[in-house]
Amino acid sequence: MSAVSLKNIRKTYNDGKLVAVEDVSLSVEKGELFGIIGPDGAGKTSLFRILTTLLLPNGGSATVDGYDVIEDYKSIRNCVGYMPGKFSLYQDLTVEENLNFFATLFNTSIEENYDLIKEIYVQIAPFKDRRAGKLSGGMKQKLALCCALIHKPTVLFLDEPTTGVDSVSRKEFWEMLRRLKEQNITILVSTPYMDEAVLCDRIALIQSGKILSIDTPKKITEQYPGKLYSIRSANTHQLLGDLHSYDNTKSCFAFGESLHYTFKSEGPEETRALQNHLTVLRHEEVVINEIVPTIEDCFIHLMSNES
Amino acid sequence: MRTIKFLLQKEFKQIFRNKGLLPVLFIAPLIQLIILPLAADYEVKNISLAVVDHDHSSYSRKLVSKVGSSGYFKLAGYNESFSNMFGLLESDKADLVLEIPSGFEKTLVKEQKQKLFIAVNAINGVKAGLGGAYLSGIIRDYNSEIRAQWIHPAKFNPAPVIEVTSTNWYNPFMNYKLFMVPGILAVLITMVGGYMCALNIVKEKELGTIEQINVTPIKKAHFIIGKLLPFWIIGIFIFTVGLFGIGRLVYGIVPAGSMFLLYSFLSIYLVALLGFGLLISTFSETQQQAMSVAFFFVMIFMLMSGLFTPIDSMPGWAKTMANCNPVTYFIEVMRMIVMKGSGFVNIWFHFVVVILFAIGLNGWAMLNYRKTS
């Protein structure tokens, strides 16, 4: 039995005018670290709110830990941990008071499940008498994670836990998730950062409420059709314009300092032809390399396929 | 039980840590209770009177000095020209003009009757009405005085006179404070309880903390009790300080009736009131919305409760509205118990109404509060 399963879940707002989640089906195995990857407004939060029984779906069915999200919502509330995207603990209570309060709501105590949160809690313990509102962003995340874990949930929902957190804290946070996974807790995490996708066991790419692909990050990148090239030159801006008007261009996107490029028809001949074409156009320091596609490349590819 | 205890602890911690809210909650109502009754004084004093005296007789002077010594009037002008004195009325220096015609004394003695003219500036209706009435009263008094002088005591009194003697029950000295302070206290409790409760739950919505609460297995009723109980306790506390601290020490008001009855009513009333606050907060998304809606209702509650103006003198539709207003019943009960010492027999109907309000408002709010959207 899977820890979380969704079947044709559908959610609309404004009397059906705005479709947030469209026909989403997926299942997450027990003990899996599952990522839902998609840009802002893709429907990630709506999906999480449905699974945490905060939002009623307009159609379809879903279960969490075997319980139906509509029928057995009470049982779900007992066994899931939820960390909303927006910091939503009491800012005017101290770290310890917040933790104590949420432990009480779940009819447990800090002592009872201390070993689960210990590793995270020791990092914020020096500030336990500080009010939650006065903590730094990274500390707030850690406290929120502690509060979501305090009742030893079987499934943990983390909605964009790393949004607005510095890169060091982000790394630490993922490290913590790795260790939680070892405790056999199923973790669903959503993020708009594609680079975090590889840290998950499996991911679902989501866009405009629709699932584009569900698989392990490795398989998703392997499924990328054709070859991907990275092209650089001294003048990136000029290069982008020229490549877009080139006949054999299938797609071309700016990616940091370089451009990610695919051919309509490819081969060593075509690569050379492009190289020549660019030289004629007086591009200097042109470098064309074949590269391994990232999740973001796959996402862009799937997205353009969809439209 | 343990959950409710923790919820209460949390709420009180939050209230006492909010340094901006504390004075508003505890000190502001008490200051208002000290200040507001002074402003709600119905007695009109220092009415400016301009006198046009065409007669200059001993009778006319006697009348003027009698008016002056009543304590209600101060002489703004004394002159022979009506247009001069009317000018004072126009420039707002005088509220009333009293004109004594020439030959006032002569005609009064000879023909046994005489006419006086009073012009009243009626912009301020209360002042005009009372000023005119006071002045007429003094003139009536004056009239009977001079008649008494003329009639020889031995002679038979030709005109039968009905003399009216009245006693003022429950408030023998017509001390308006005795009437206003309990009423104002009732309104203040309503304001503090209604506003604070309405804002409290919306605040959790606005900050997003309610999301975190909603995914916990906490029961709806527990959560709501945890939200309402602190304000119920604070309401009782402020009421006690207001009634015994300010009412007794500052205004010398000693409640005549049973304290048990008064507090029983207060307890139920607060439940109804907090239900009202809760209802507003279930309908609002932001504190601003909740505040505006609460303000709208509290304003109506206050002005249509018979606090300042008697409900009996309102038009029919307004009377109906006043009867649908829980504050009306609380103010009535306050005045009845504090001033008259009414017992349960006299106010059982009020109890029934306020219990219905408590059940209705809280029930509606509970139905409307959902953990899932």
Interface residues (C-beta under 8 A of the other chain):
Chain A: T52 T53 L54 L55 L56 Y73 K74 R77 N78 V80 Y82 P84 K86 F87 S88 L89 Y90 Q91 D92 L93 E97 N100 F101 F102 T104 L105 F106 N107 R131 C147
Chain B: R2 T3 F6 K10 K13 Q14 R17 N18 L207 G208 T209 I210 E211 Q212 I213 N214 V215 T216 P217 I218 K371 T372 S373
